[in-house]
Amino acid sequence: KNQVKMLDAVDSSIPHPNEEIQQCASKALKQLLITYFPVGEKGPSDRLRTRVLQKFLQQVNTSKNPAATRGYCLAVGHLPAKLVATTTASLDSVIRALSRVANPKAKVDGEGDAETRRNAIKALTYFVITVVRSRIDQKKALYPV
């Protein structure tokens, strides 16, 4: 499966220490998921949810590598609505994880990390925009002008 290989390649760039690579990987991840990983009416498969959303949130919550935490924060913020906005539990887990690391008292491997906090705030912003746009698009589909 080529799309899984592409996902692995993008995924390996997310925790890269170079911020530009993290940003490019996060944007590529979003496009890859939208294009090659269709989601049915019941939402994403458990396999996709585990492979992407749960893995990324676990890295945000537990990684001791600041570069990884920074990159996975950005990646979570760039996930498409079809993956994160399908259930209240998904929405809640993303908001909780990003809010926790955005807290000025949050630590990564025992140290404060301003870049992680910055990326978590960026990710929350991207996340809210993505979810709101998705909801607006759903309403437009139900009530065309």
C-alpha positions, 0 to 999 in steps of 0.5 A: 500500500503506497499511501501507508508508505507515504504516511510513514514517510510524512510521519517520520518527518513530524518529530524532526528538530527542524521547524520548517520540516515539521511545518511542511510535514504537518501540511503534507499530512493533512493533504495526504489524509484528505486525498488517500484515506477516505472516511465513511459516514460512520467516521474514520476506521479504528485503524486510521484513528489509532494510527494517526490521532491516538498515536499523535495525541500520545506523543503530545502527552508523553514524549520526552523529546521537545522536537517531537512534542512540537512537531506532533502538536502541529500535526494534530492541529493540521488533522482534517475534520473528518478525522478529529471532528467525528465524535465528541470524545475525539474533539475533547481529547484533542482540546485536552492534549493541546491545552495541557501542553499550551499551559505555561507550567507544562513541562517536556522532560522536566523542562519548560518549552516555549516552542511547544507551547507556541505550537500547541496554541497554533494547533488549537487555532488551526483545529478550531478553524478546521472544525468550524469550517467543517460544521459550516460546510455541513450546514450549507449542504443541509440548507443550500442557498 
